[in-house]
Amino acid sequence: MPLQATSGAASYDAFGGGVPAVTNYIEDVFSTWLYTGDSSTQTITNGVDLSTKGGMVWIKARQQTDGSTSPLAEHGIWDTARGVGTSGSVSKAIQSNSNLAQNLGWTDADYISAFNTTGFTVQNAGGNTEHRIANHLYQNYASWTFRKQPKFFDIVTYTGDGTGGSRQLAHNLGSTPGCVLIKRTDASGNWMGFHRGTGATNSAIAELSLNLTTAPVSGAAFSQSLVTSTYFVAGDIQSADGGVSANTNGATYVAYLFAHNAGGFGLTGTDNVISCGSYTGNGSATGPVVTLDYEPQWLMIKKSSSTGNWQMLDNLRGMPVGSADAALRANLATAEASVEYVSPTATGFQITSSNTEVNTNAATYIYIAIRRGPMKVPTSGTSVFGLNARTGTGANATVTGNAGVTDLAIVKNKGSTPVWLWSSRLTNTGYLSSNASTSETAAGTTILQAIPWDVMDGVKVGTTSTITNASSNTFINYLFKRAPSFFDVVCYTGNGTAGATQTHNLGVVPEMMIVKARNYSGGRPWPVYHSGMGNTKFMYLNSTDAEATNPWWNDTTPTASVFTIGSNSVVNFSGTNYVAYLFATCAGVSKVGTYTGTDALQTINCGFTSSARFILIKRTNAIGDWWLYDSARGITSGNDPYILINTTAAEVTGYNYVATDSTGFQVTAAAADINTSGDTYIFLAIA
């Protein structure tokens, strides 16, 4: 797909004329947003333009937090086609877990009161002691926003005319829908729908209901296709329990259309961001592997060959690799459950449970999957990297970096000697320590809270631990967000085979990779790949050793899609779980580079427009520590506190080894260990 749309002669459009093509990214059309209700008016700013583009918002309370014994809230779904609610009985909500009409008649109902250019506004009409659907005080909520966009999502509202299966309803999805969900809005009626994964054909459709556990039922014969790239036929779609038609004369309906592998996104316009597929269970904890060609951030799974709940998962509430997921059910008003179902991969997901909800042997399951974002290459360091120096509180706290969703947190008690803590969203509550070869440690609630990653910025730390939050202790926190060309996290299981490749989503060639075995008996060190050393060399992050030669990388340079590993246990012991952190040079954001020491003040030009806020340096040709500087602790004339990432030592102050520079940073003449004449150094800097 060209990056510029044509509107006339090619010579006109290709050389400065015509209408520039709009590049679409998943972060512009979909958002998972977590928030806490305040029983008032609250604006959710998730960056999705609903006001001018249109779309749908789906909200669900996750659990009760006020000690009340009242029922949990039902699901609430609002859309721009039907409009916002108003105070009193006009909520405009429909429920995925109910057959009720909209305008539920709840005089104390929560509702969406505005669709905005950057999100939406939730309102509490007062009281709300029963129906905690959007903004009850202290209630934790998950929201999912779907913006209308060709090849992603569309909304169609219509009034039935009673013509049965002959009625064609136009849509603007720009592709053949992979799933259609229909709800009658003027009166009670079960949800009705179509999903391509049920094996539906032009002559036999499978009808399913979002509010029921019932398996899809066979529909009536059609003389035309049920769904096409321009219309769908609603007349003979019924609910899975054999309910009424989706085209009753005079009745009003809303239909939500989801695309399937239709492209339309990314710089080339060919990237898929939503898939509606199916898989067959095998009844094993080592379940089916589903290939999407992208890592998902949101999944909805339903057993289609028999009864089963509609499982809803996302990576904000928790969808880690190898541990419990945070599951809600679209057909139930119950609280969030902690149960292991799936593990995301760089190219899809794997079922990791024999639970019948997701993996009965020989059963068929349908799913909707949405691609993880962001897809845009960042243009500023502050949008993908945050840091702060803080004092511990001795109570549960959220450590933020003001850079949005965090995927890796690195924490160190800078005034004392506890271990370093490395924890990532993909690996959940366990932590690794860059000063040791030990395997992953279960954090415990004094170190990280039980659900540490369900926040929109940062990570939740625990109470009294000197590792993360002991009262009056001082800490430094580094918070990284995964983004193309900047940083990625990959989890994989070793197979012991030299030359094995691991897929990543960095989008460019990784220039620095840090790998750690998570569960190797006795532990393994932290091998580091750096383009400045080449593909035959490595160093250990937890060691002062100089670079050495070994085939950890199979003597193979990474590519923009995979990196290659050897057979050694530090990177690839069969059955061992590993995590890899990948970094690259991103213009104006990060720099992976090298320099040669001079014993004199020298400027390291990183191509930044403001000074580096994070600087990690290691000598390669001789022994030396991994020196870490940052702007939160201070890079100032005469005193640049440093901390060594390979030891438990507290930070050291009173030395002037680095200085700020608008293009990156400087190393001074006095900096013997990071600027010795003739020695070679590698570094990672972030603006």
C-alpha positions as CSV (number, residue, x, y, z in Angstrom):
1,M,0.0,0.0,0.0
2,P,1.5,3.4,-0.9
3,L,2.1,6.0,1.8
4,Q,0.3,8.6,-0.4
5,A,-3.1,8.1,-1.8
6,T,-3.7,9.0,-5.4
7,S,-6.5,11.3,-6.5
8,G,-5.5,11.9,-10.1
9,A,-2.5,11.4,-12.4
10,A,0.4,9.6,-10.7
11,S,2.8,12.4,-11.6
12,Y,0.6,14.8,-9.7
13,D,0.1,12.7,-6.6
14,A,3.6,11.3,-6.3
15,F,5.3,14.6,-6.5
16,G,3.7,16.8,-4.0
17,G,0.1,16.7,-5.0
18,G,-2.8,14.5,-3.9
19,V,-4.0,13.5,-0.5
20,P,-1.4,12.1,1.9
21,A,-2.4,8.6,3.0
22,V,-3.1,8.2,6.7
23,T,-1.0,5.7,8.5
24,N,-3.1,3.7,11.0
25,Y,-1.8,2.3,14.3
26,I,-3.5,0.0,16.8
27,E,-2.9,2.5,19.7
28,D,-5.1,5.0,17.8
29,V,-8.1,2.7,17.6
30,F,-8.0,0.4,20.6
31,S,-7.2,0.9,24.3
32,T,-7.4,-1.1,27.5
33,W,-7.6,1.4,30.4
34,L,-7.8,0.7,34.1
35,Y,-9.2,3.1,36.6
36,T,-10.9,3.5,40.0
37,G,-14.4,4.9,40.3
38,D,-15.0,8.1,42.2
39,S,-18.8,8.3,42.3
40,S,-18.6,11.6,40.5
41,T,-17.5,12.7,37.0
42,Q,-14.3,11.2,35.7
43,T,-12.6,11.7,32.3
44,I,-10.6,8.8,30.9
45,T,-7.9,10.0,28.6
46,N,-6.7,7.0,26.6
47,G,-5.8,8.8,23.3
48,V,-8.7,7.3,21.2
49,D,-10.8,9.8,19.3
50,L,-14.4,8.7,19.8
51,S,-16.0,12.2,19.3
52,T,-15.1,12.6,15.7
53,K,-14.4,9.0,14.6
54,G,-17.0,7.1,16.6
55,G,-16.7,3.8,18.5
56,M,-17.7,1.7,21.4
57,V,-16.6,1.5,25.1
58,W,-17.0,-1.7,27.1
59,I,-16.6,-1.4,30.9
60,K,-16.5,-4.0,33.6
61,A,-15.9,-3.8,37.4
62,R,-13.1,-6.1,38.4
63,Q,-13.7,-6.7,42.0
64,Q,-15.3,-5.1,45.1
65,T,-13.0,-2.9,47.1
66,D,-15.4,-1.2,49.6
67,G,-16.4,-4.3,51.7
68,S,-19.9,-4.2,50.3
69,T,-21.9,-7.4,49.9
70,S,-23.9,-6.0,47.0
71,P,-23.6,-7.7,43.7
72,L,-20.8,-6.8,41.4
73,A,-21.6,-4.6,38.4
74,E,-22.8,-6.1,35.1
75,H,-20.8,-5.3,32.0
76,G,-21.7,-2.0,30.4
77,I,-21.4,-1.3,26.7
78,W,-21.9,2.2,25.2
79,D,-21.4,3.4,21.6
80,T,-21.4,6.6,19.7
81,A,-24.1,5.4,17.3
82,R,-26.7,5.2,20.1
83,G,-25.3,8.2,22.0
84,V,-24.4,9.0,25.5
85,G,-26.5,8.5,28.6
86,T,-28.1,11.1,30.7
87,S,-28.8,11.5,34.4
88,G,-31.6,9.3,35.7
89,S,-32.9,6.3,33.9
90,V,-31.4,6.8,30.5
91,S,-28.1,5.0,30.8
92,K,-27.8,3.8,27.2
93,A,-25.9,0.8,28.5
94,I,-26.4,-2.7,27.1
95,Q,-24.8,-5.6,28.8
96,S,-22.8,-8.5,27.4
97,N,-24.0,-10.7,30.4
98,S,-27.7,-10.0,30.0
99,N,-30.6,-10.0,27.5
100,L,-32.0,-6.6,28.8
101,A,-32.7,-3.7,26.6
102,Q,-30.8,-0.4,26.8
103,N,-32.2,2.4,29.1
104,L,-32.2,0.0,31.9
105,G,-34.4,2.1,34.2
106,W,-31.8,2.3,37.0
107,T,-32.4,5.7,38.6
108,D,-28.9,5.4,40.3
109,A,-27.1,4.1,37.3
110,D,-23.5,4.9,36.2
111,Y,-23.2,5.8,32.6
112,I,-20.9,7.3,29.9
113,S,-21.8,11.0,29.7
114,A,-19.5,12.1,26.9
115,F,-17.4,10.7,24.0
116,N,-14.2,12.8,23.7
117,T,-11.4,13.3,21.1
118,T,-9.1,11.6,23.6
119,G,-11.3,9.1,25.3
120,F,-14.6,9.3,27.3
121,T,-16.2,10.6,30.5
122,V,-18.0,8.4,33.0
123,Q,-20.7,9.8,35.3
124,N,-22.3,8.6,38.6
125,A,-25.9,9.7,38.9
126,G,-25.8,9.4,42.7
127,G,-26.1,6.6,45.1
128,N,-25.4,3.7,42.9
129,T,-25.6,1.1,45.6
130,E,-26.6,-1.8,43.3
131,H,-25.5,-1.3,39.7
132,R,-21.8,-0.4,39.8
133,I,-21.5,-0.3,36.1
134,A,-19.0,2.5,35.4
135,N,-17.9,4.8,38.2
136,H,-18.8,3.6,41.7
137,L,-16.6,4.9,44.5
138,Y,-13.5,2.8,45.1
139,Q,-14.5,0.2,42.5
140,N,-11.7,-0.9,40.2
141,Y,-12.7,-1.0,36.5
142,A,-11.3,-2.3,33.2
143,S,-12.4,-0.5,30.0
144,W,-11.9,-1.5,26.4
145,T,-12.3,1.2,23.7
146,F,-12.9,0.2,20.1
147,R,-12.7,3.0,17.6
148,K,-14.5,2.7,14.3
149,Q,-11.8,2.2,11.6
150,P,-11.9,0.3,8.3
151,K,-10.3,-3.2,8.6
152,F,-10.7,-3.1,12.4
153,F,-14.1,-2.3,13.8
154,D,-17.5,-0.9,12.8
155,I,-20.9,-0.2,14.3
156,V,-24.3,-0.5,12.5
157,T,-27.6,0.5,14.0
158,Y,-30.8,-0.4,12.3
159,T,-34.6,-0.9,12.7
160,G,-35.9,-4.3,11.8
161,D,-38.3,-4.7,8.8
162,G,-39.4,-8.3,9.2
163,T,-38.1,-9.4,5.8
164,G,-36.2,-12.3,7.2
165,G,-33.0,-13.4,5.4
166,S,-33.3,-11.2,2.4
167,R,-32.2,-7.9,4.0
168,Q,-28.7,-6.7,3.4
169,L,-27.3,-4.2,5.9
170,A,-24.4,-2.1,4.7
171,H,-21.3,-1.5,6.8
172,N,-18.0,0.4,6.5
173,L,-15.6,-2.2,7.8
174,G,-13.9,-2.3,4.4
175,S,-13.4,-6.0,4.6
176,T,-15.4,-9.2,5.4
177,P,-16.2,-9.3,9.1
178,G,-14.7,-12.1,11.1
179,C,-17.2,-11.7,13.8
180,V,-20.6,-9.9,14.1
181,L,-22.3,-9.4,17.5
182,I,-25.9,-8.1,17.4
183,K,-28.1,-6.9,20.3
184,R,-31.7,-5.8,20.3
185,T,-31.9,-2.5,22.1
186,D,-35.6,-1.6,22.5
187,A,-36.6,-4.8,24.3
188,S,-35.2,-7.8,25.9
189,G,-33.5,-10.4,23.7
190,N,-30.4,-12.5,23.8
191,W,-27.3,-11.5,21.9
192,M,-27.0,-12.9,18.4
193,G,-23.9,-13.3,16.3
194,F,-21.6,-14.8,13.8
195,H,-18.0,-15.9,14.0
196,R,-16.0,-17.3,11.1
197,G,-14.3,-19.8,13.4
198,T,-17.4,-21.8,13.9
199,G,-17.1,-23.1,10.3
200,A,-20.0,-21.0,9.0
201,T,-20.5,-21.1,5.3
202,N,-22.7,-19.3,2.8
203,S,-25.3,-22.0,3.1
204,A,-25.1,-22.8,6.8
205,I,-24.3,-20.4,9.6
206,A,-23.5,-20.9,13.2
207,E,-25.4,-18.6,15.6
208,L,-24.0,-17.6,19.0
209,S,-25.0,-15.5,22.0
210,L,-22.6,-13.4,24.0
211,N,-24.7,-13.5,27.1
212,L,-25.0,-17.3,27.1
213,T,-22.7,-20.3,27.6
214,T,-24.6,-22.2,24.9
215,A,-22.8,-23.6,21.9
216,P,-23.6,-22.0,18.6
217,V,-26.6,-23.5,16.7
218,S,-26.9,-24.1,13.0
219,G,-28.8,-21.4,11.2
220,A,-31.1,-21.5,8.2
221,A,-30.0,-21.8,4.6
222,F,-29.1,-18.7,2.7
223,S,-29.3,-17.9,-1.0
224,Q,-26.6,-15.3,-0.5
225,S,-23.5,-14.8,1.6
226,L,-24.1,-14.0,5.3
227,V,-21.3,-11.5,5.4
228,T,-19.3,-9.7,2.7
229,S,-17.0,-6.7,2.6
230,T,-19.9,-4.4,2.1
231,Y,-22.9,-5.9,3.9
232,F,-24.2,-8.5,6.3
233,V,-27.5,-10.3,6.4
234,A,-29.2,-10.1,9.8
235,G,-32.6,-11.5,9.2
236,D,-32.1,-15.2,10.0
237,I,-29.4,-14.7,12.7
238,Q,-30.8,-16.0,15.9
239,S,-29.5,-16.3,19.5
240,A,-27.9,-19.6,20.3
241,D,-30.9,-20.8,22.3
242,G,-33.1,-20.5,19.2
243,G,-34.4,-17.1,20.0
244,V,-36.0,-14.6,17.7
245,S,-34.7,-13.1,14.4
246,A,-32.3,-10.2,14.3
247,N,-34.8,-8.4,12.0
248,T,-38.1,-8.2,13.9
249,N,-40.3,-5.6,12.3
250,G,-40.0,-2.3,14.3
251,A,-37.4,-3.5,16.7
252,T,-34.1,-1.6,17.1
253,Y,-30.7,-3.2,17.0
254,V,-27.0,-2.5,17.3
255,A,-24.4,-4.6,15.5
256,Y,-20.6,-4.6,16.3
257,L,-18.4,-5.8,13.4
258,F,-14.9,-7.0,14.0
259,A,-12.4,-7.5,11.1
260,H,-10.2,-10.5,10.5
261,N,-6.6,-10.3,9.2
262,A,-7.5,-7.4,6.9
263,G,-4.3,-5.5,7.0
264,G,-4.7,-1.7,6.8
265,F,-2.2,-0.8,9.6
266,G,1.5,0.1,10.0
267,L,3.7,2.1,7.7
268,T,3.0,-0.2,4.7
269,G,-0.7,-0.5,5.4
270,T,-0.4,-4.3,5.4
271,D,-0.1,-5.1,9.1
272,N,-3.0,-7.1,10.7
273,V,-4.2,-5.9,14.1
274,I,-7.3,-8.0,14.7
275,S,-7.9,-11.7,14.1
276,C,-11.0,-13.9,14.5
277,G,-9.9,-17.5,14.5
278,S,-10.3,-20.9,16.0
279,Y,-8.2,-23.7,17.4
280,T,-8.7,-27.3,18.6
281,G,-7.9,-28.2,22.1
282,N,-5.6,-31.1,23.1
283,G,-6.5,-31.3,26.9
284,S,-2.8,-30.8,27.9
285,A,-1.1,-28.1,29.9
286,T,1.1,-27.8,26.9
287,G,-1.7,-26.6,24.7
288,P,-2.1,-25.5,21.1
289,V,0.0,-22.8,19.7
290,V,-1.9,-20.1,17.8
291,T,0.0,-18.1,15.3
292,L,-1.2,-14.5,14.6
293,D,2.0,-13.0,13.3
294,Y,1.9,-10.5,16.2
295,E,1.8,-10.5,20.0
296,P,-1.8,-10.0,21.3
297,Q,-2.7,-7.5,24.0
298,W,-6.4,-8.6,24.3
299,L,-8.1,-12.0,23.8
300,M,-11.7,-13.2,24.0
301,I,-12.0,-17.0,23.9
302,K,-15.2,-19.2,23.8
303,K,-15.6,-22.9,23.4
304,S,-17.8,-23.3,20.3
305,S,-18.3,-27.0,20.1
306,S,-20.1,-27.1,23.4
307,T,-21.0,-24.9,26.4
308,G,-18.4,-22.5,27.9
309,N,-17.9,-19.0,29.2
310,W,-16.6,-16.1,27.1
311,Q,-13.1,-15.5,28.7
312,M,-11.7,-12.0,28.4
313,L,-8.0,-11.4,28.9
314,D,-5.7,-8.5,28.4
315,N,-2.1,-7.6,29.2
316,L,-2.9,-4.6,31.4
317,R,-4.8,-6.6,34.0
318,G,-2.4,-9.5,33.6
319,M,-1.7,-12.0,30.8
320,P,1.9,-13.0,31.6
321,V,4.0,-15.9,30.4
322,G,3.8,-19.0,32.5
323,S,1.6,-17.8,35.4
324,A,-2.0,-16.9,36.2
325,D,-4.0,-14.6,34.0
326,A,-6.6,-12.1,35.1
327,A,-9.9,-13.4,33.6
328,L,-13.3,-11.7,33.2
329,R,-16.2,-13.4,31.6
330,A,-18.3,-11.5,29.0
331,N,-21.4,-13.5,29.9
332,L,-21.1,-13.1,33.7
333,A,-21.1,-10.3,36.2
334,T,-18.7,-12.0,38.5
335,A,-15.4,-10.7,39.8
336,E,-12.1,-11.1,38.0
337,A,-10.6,-14.6,38.5
338,S,-6.9,-15.5,38.7
339,V,-6.4,-18.6,36.5
340,E,-3.7,-19.6,34.0
341,Y,-5.1,-19.9,30.5
342,V,-2.6,-18.6,28.0
343,S,0.9,-17.3,27.4
344,P,1.5,-14.6,24.8
345,T,4.3,-15.1,22.3
346,A,6.0,-12.7,19.9
347,T,3.8,-14.3,17.1
348,G,0.6,-15.2,18.9
349,F,-0.3,-17.2,22.0
350,Q,-0.1,-20.7,23.5
351,I,-2.7,-22.3,25.6
352,T,-1.0,-23.3,28.9
353,S,-3.8,-25.0,30.7
354,S,-5.9,-28.1,30.5
355,N,-8.8,-26.1,31.9
356,T,-11.9,-27.0,29.9
357,E,-12.8,-23.4,29.4
358,V,-9.8,-23.1,27.0
359,N,-8.5,-26.6,26.3
360,T,-10.8,-29.6,26.2
361,N,-9.3,-32.4,24.1
362,A,-10.7,-32.3,20.5
363,A,-13.0,-29.3,21.4
364,T,-13.2,-26.3,19.1
365,Y,-12.6,-22.8,20.4
366,I,-13.2,-19.4,18.8
367,Y,-11.3,-16.3,19.7
368,I,-10.9,-12.6,18.9
369,A,-7.3,-11.3,19.3
370,I,-6.0,-7.7,19.1
371,R,-2.4,-6.8,18.4
372,R,-0.2,-5.3,21.2
373,G,0.9,-1.7,20.7
374,P,2.4,0.7,20.4
375,M,3.1,0.4,16.7
376,K,4.5,3.9,16.3
377,V,8.2,4.5,16.6
378,P,8.7,6.9,19.6
379,T,10.1,10.3,19.0
380,S,11.0,11.3,22.6
381,G,12.7,9.4,25.5
382,T,10.1,10.7,28.0
383,S,7.3,8.8,26.1
384,V,9.0,5.4,26.7
385,F,11.3,5.7,29.6
386,G,10.7,7.1,33.1
387,L,12.8,7.3,36.2
388,N,12.6,8.7,39.7
389,A,14.5,8.8,42.9
390,R,12.2,8.4,45.9
391,T,12.0,7.7,49.6
392,G,10.2,4.5,50.7
393,T,6.9,4.7,52.4
394,G,6.7,1.3,54.2
395,A,3.2,0.9,52.7
396,N,1.8,-0.3,49.4
397,A,2.7,2.3,46.7
398,T,2.7,2.7,42.9
399,V,6.0,3.8,41.5
400,T,5.5,5.8,38.4
401,G,7.7,7.3,35.7
402,N,5.3,9.5,33.8
403,A,6.0,7.6,30.6
404,G,2.8,5.5,30.4
405,V,2.5,1.8,30.5
406,T,5.6,0.1,32.0
407,D,6.9,-3.2,30.7
408,L,10.1,-3.4,32.7
409,A,10.9,-2.0,36.1
410,I,14.4,-1.9,37.6
411,V,14.6,-0.9,41.2
412,K,17.6,-0.4,43.6
413,N,17.9,0.8,47.1
414,K,20.5,3.4,46.4
415,G,21.5,4.1,49.9
416,S,22.0,0.5,51.0
417,T,23.1,-3.0,49.7
418,P,20.0,-5.1,48.9
419,V,19.9,-6.8,45.5
420,W,18.7,-5.2,42.3
421,L,15.2,-6.0,41.3
422,W,14.3,-6.6,37.6
423,S,10.6,-7.4,37.0
424,S,8.6,-7.3,33.8
425,R,5.0,-7.3,32.8
426,L,5.5,-10.5,30.8
427,T,7.1,-12.4,33.7
428,N,4.7,-11.0,36.3
429,T,5.5,-11.1,40.0
430,G,8.9,-12.8,40.0
431,Y,12.1,-10.8,40.0
432,L,15.7,-11.2,38.8
433,S,18.8,-9.6,40.2
434,S,21.5,-8.2,37.8
435,N,24.1,-8.5,40.6
436,A,23.7,-12.4,40.8
437,S,23.3,-15.5,38.7
438,T,20.4,-16.7,40.8
439,S,17.1,-17.8,39.2
440,E,13.9,-15.8,39.4
441,T,12.7,-15.2,42.9
442,A,9.0,-15.1,43.9
443,A,8.6,-11.5,45.0
444,G,6.1,-11.8,47.9
445,T,3.8,-8.9,48.8
446,T,6.3,-7.0,50.8
447,I,8.4,-6.6,47.6
448,L,5.8,-6.3,44.9
449,Q,2.1,-6.2,45.3
450,A,0.1,-9.3,44.5
451,I,-0.9,-7.8,41.1
452,P,2.0,-5.4,40.4
453,W,1.3,-4.5,36.8
454,D,-2.4,-3.5,36.7
455,V,-1.7,0.2,36.6
456,M,-1.5,2.6,33.7
457,D,1.9,3.9,34.6
458,G,4.6,2.2,36.6
459,V,4.5,-0.8,38.9
460,K,3.0,-1.5,42.3
461,V,5.6,-2.1,45.1
462,G,5.0,-3.7,48.5
463,T,5.4,-2.6,52.0
464,T,8.5,-3.1,54.2
465,S,11.1,-4.6,51.8
466,T,14.5,-2.9,51.7
467,I,14.5,-4.1,48.0
468,T,11.7,-1.8,47.0
469,N,9.9,0.3,49.6
470,A,11.2,0.2,53.2
471,S,10.3,3.3,55.1
472,S,12.9,6.1,55.0
473,N,15.1,4.1,52.6
474,T,16.0,5.8,49.3
475,F,15.5,4.2,46.0
476,I,16.1,4.7,42.3
477,N,13.5,3.4,39.8
478,Y,13.9,2.9,36.0
479,L,10.8,2.2,34.0
480,F,10.9,1.0,30.4
481,K,8.0,0.8,27.9
482,R,8.2,-1.6,24.9
483,A,8.1,0.3,21.6
484,P,9.4,-0.3,18.1
485,S,13.0,0.6,17.5
486,F,13.6,1.2,21.2
487,F,13.0,-1.7,23.5
488,D,11.4,-5.2,23.5
489,V,11.0,-8.1,25.9
490,V,11.0,-11.7,24.7
491,C,10.2,-14.8,26.8
492,Y,11.2,-18.2,25.4
493,T,11.9,-21.7,26.4
494,G,15.3,-23.3,25.5
495,N,15.6,-26.3,23.3
496,G,19.3,-27.0,23.5
497,T,19.8,-26.7,19.8
498,A,22.5,-24.5,18.4
499,G,21.2,-22.0,15.8
500,A,17.7,-21.8,17.4
501,T,16.0,-18.5,16.5
502,Q,13.7,-16.4,18.7
503,T,11.2,-14.0,17.2
504,H,11.0,-10.5,18.5
505,N,8.9,-7.4,17.9
506,L,11.6,-4.7,18.1
507,G,11.0,-3.9,14.4
508,V,14.7,-3.2,13.8
509,V,18.0,-5.1,14.4
510,P,18.7,-5.3,18.1
511,E,22.0,-3.7,19.0
512,M,22.1,-4.8,22.6
513,M,20.5,-7.9,24.2
514,I,20.5,-8.9,27.8
515,V,19.4,-12.6,28.4
516,K,18.7,-14.3,31.7
517,A,17.7,-17.9,32.6
518,R,14.6,-17.7,34.8
519,N,14.5,-21.2,36.3
520,Y,17.8,-23.0,35.7
521,S,18.8,-25.1,38.7
522,G,21.6,-23.3,40.5
523,G,21.2,-20.2,38.3
524,R,23.0,-18.9,35.3
525,P,24.7,-15.6,34.6
526,W,23.4,-12.7,32.4
527,P,25.0,-12.8,28.9
528,V,25.1,-9.5,27.0
529,Y,25.2,-9.1,23.3
530,H,26.3,-5.7,22.0
531,S,26.9,-4.8,18.3
532,G,30.1,-3.0,19.4
533,M,31.6,-6.4,20.3
534,G,30.2,-8.4,17.4
535,N,28.3,-11.7,17.2
536,T,31.2,-13.9,18.5
537,K,31.7,-12.0,21.8
538,F,29.8,-11.5,25.0
539,M,30.1,-10.1,28.5
540,Y,28.1,-10.9,31.7
541,L,25.9,-8.2,33.2
542,N,26.6,-9.5,36.7
543,S,30.4,-9.6,36.2
544,T,33.4,-7.3,35.8
545,D,35.0,-9.6,33.2
546,A,36.2,-8.3,29.9
547,E,34.6,-9.4,26.7
548,A,35.2,-13.1,25.8
549,T,34.6,-15.3,22.8
550,N,31.9,-18.0,22.9
551,P,29.1,-19.0,20.5
552,W,26.3,-17.8,22.8
553,W,24.8,-16.0,19.7
554,N,25.7,-18.8,17.3
555,D,28.1,-16.3,15.7
556,T,25.1,-14.8,14.0
557,T,24.0,-11.2,14.0
558,P,20.4,-10.6,14.9
559,T,17.9,-9.5,12.3
560,A,14.9,-7.1,12.5
561,S,12.7,-10.1,13.2
562,V,14.8,-12.8,15.1
563,F,17.9,-13.3,17.2
564,T,19.9,-16.5,17.2
565,I,21.2,-18.5,20.1
566,G,23.7,-21.3,20.6
567,S,23.2,-24.4,22.7
568,N,24.9,-23.3,25.9
569,S,22.8,-23.3,29.1
570,V,23.3,-19.5,29.6
571,V,21.0,-18.9,26.7
572,N,19.4,-22.2,25.6
573,F,19.2,-25.2,28.0
574,S,16.4,-27.5,27.0
575,G,13.3,-26.8,29.0
576,T,14.6,-23.7,30.8
577,N,12.7,-20.5,30.6
578,Y,14.5,-17.3,29.6
579,V,13.8,-13.6,29.3
580,A,15.6,-11.4,26.8
581,Y,15.7,-7.6,26.9
582,L,16.4,-6.0,23.5
583,F,17.5,-2.4,22.8
584,A,18.3,-0.5,19.7
585,T,19.3,3.0,18.6
586,C,16.1,5.1,18.1
587,A,16.7,8.6,16.7
588,G,16.4,11.2,19.4
589,V,15.3,8.6,22.0
590,S,18.1,6.0,22.6
591,K,21.6,5.3,21.5
592,V,23.5,1.9,21.6
593,G,27.1,2.8,20.9
594,T,30.8,2.5,21.6
595,Y,33.7,4.9,22.2
596,T,37.4,4.8,22.9
597,G,38.9,6.3,26.1
598,T,41.1,9.4,25.9
599,D,41.9,10.4,29.5
600,A,40.6,13.8,28.4
601,L,37.1,15.3,28.4
602,Q,35.2,14.0,25.4
603,T,31.7,14.3,24.2
604,I,29.7,11.2,23.3
605,N,27.3,12.4,20.6
606,C,24.1,10.3,20.7
607,G,22.2,12.4,18.3
608,F,19.9,13.7,21.0
609,T,18.5,17.3,21.3
610,S,18.7,17.1,25.1
611,S,21.1,15.5,27.5
612,A,20.9,11.8,28.3
613,R,18.9,10.9,31.3
614,F,20.2,7.3,31.6
615,I,23.8,6.2,30.8
616,L,25.1,2.6,31.2
617,I,28.8,2.1,30.4
618,K,31.1,-1.0,30.5
619,R,34.7,-1.4,29.5
620,T,35.1,-4.3,27.0
621,N,38.9,-4.9,26.6
622,A,39.6,-5.2,30.4
623,I,37.8,-5.8,33.6
624,G,35.5,-3.2,34.8
625,D,32.1,-2.6,36.4
626,W,28.9,-1.6,34.7
627,W,28.6,2.1,35.6
628,L,25.1,3.6,35.7
629,Y,24.3,7.3,35.8
630,D,20.9,9.0,35.6
631,S,19.4,12.5,35.8
632,A,17.1,11.6,38.7
633,R,20.0,11.1,41.1
634,G,21.9,13.9,39.3
635,I,24.3,14.6,36.5
636,T,25.8,17.9,37.7
637,S,29.1,19.6,37.6
638,G,31.3,18.3,40.4
639,N,29.0,15.5,41.7
640,D,27.6,12.7,39.5
641,P,26.4,9.9,41.7
642,Y,27.0,6.5,40.1
643,I,25.7,3.1,41.0
644,L,27.1,-0.3,39.7
645,I,24.4,-2.5,38.2
646,N,26.6,-5.6,38.7
647,T,26.9,-5.3,42.5
648,T,24.7,-4.7,45.5
649,A,26.8,-1.7,46.6
650,A,25.1,1.6,47.4
651,E,25.5,4.6,45.1
652,V,28.8,6.5,45.3
653,T,28.8,10.3,45.4
654,G,31.4,13.1,45.2
655,Y,32.9,12.3,41.9
656,N,32.8,14.2,38.6
657,Y,33.0,11.5,35.9
658,V,30.3,12.4,33.5
659,A,28.6,15.7,32.4
660,T,25.6,16.7,30.4
661,D,25.7,17.6,26.8
662,S,22.8,18.5,24.5
663,T,23.7,15.8,22.0
664,G,24.2,13.0,24.7
665,F,26.8,13.1,27.5
666,Q,30.4,13.7,28.3
667,V,33.0,11.7,30.1
668,T,35.6,13.7,31.9
669,A,39.4,13.5,32.2
670,A,39.1,12.2,35.8
671,A,37.0,9.2,34.9
672,A,39.6,6.5,34.9
673,D,37.3,3.5,34.8
674,I,35.1,4.9,32.0
675,N,37.6,7.0,30.0
676,T,41.0,5.3,30.2
677,S,43.1,6.2,27.2
678,G,43.0,3.5,24.5
679,D,40.4,1.3,26.3
680,T,37.2,0.5,24.5
681,Y,33.7,1.0,26.0
682,I,30.1,0.1,25.1
683,F,27.1,2.1,26.3
684,L,23.4,2.5,26.3
685,A,22.0,6.0,26.6
686,I,18.4,7.2,26.8
687,A,17.3,10.8,26.3
